Amino acid sequence: AKPVVYYEKGSFSGRVAYNYRGEYMTNGGGASSGGANWADARGQVDVSASYRLNDNFRLTFEGVNLTREINSFYRTNEGRLYSSYQDDRRLYFGVAATF
């Protein structure tokens, strides 16, 4: 599921999206490796916006993973966690020019 809200009026445009991926198998594993490896479900919120200054210049902003979701990986079941990390949120500011 990927719900997106978009707004545009005059020189301003903005977008908010929620990206979700359910649990999935990363490899089949086997009896000798202790079972299959899984990635836990996760979701994140991303935003973007822009403001048109004139016909040639536009200010831009993008925010990725604003909720700082945790990535968890486990073997066979959630009780056998083998890796977990948290991606930082990333913010980008820019100026776009068209000539």
C-alpha positions, 0 to 999 in steps of 0.5 A: 500500500502506498497512500499519497496526498498531493496538493498544488496551488499557484506556485506551491506544490507538495506531496506526502507519501506513506511507503509500506512493505510487508514482511518478506523472506530474504533467503530460504536458508535450510536446516544447516543454517537454522532456517529461513531469513526474514525481513520484518514489515516496515513503513516510512513517511516521505515528503516533497515540496516545491515553490516556483519563484518565477519562470526560471527558478524553483526552490525544492525540498525533499524529506525521506524516512521522516519517521526513522523506521527500524529495519529488523531481520530475523531467522525463522521467527521474530524471536530470533532477531539477528540484525536491526538498524535504523536509517536516518531521516534525510533532508534535501534542499535545492534550487532548480533552474530552467532556461 
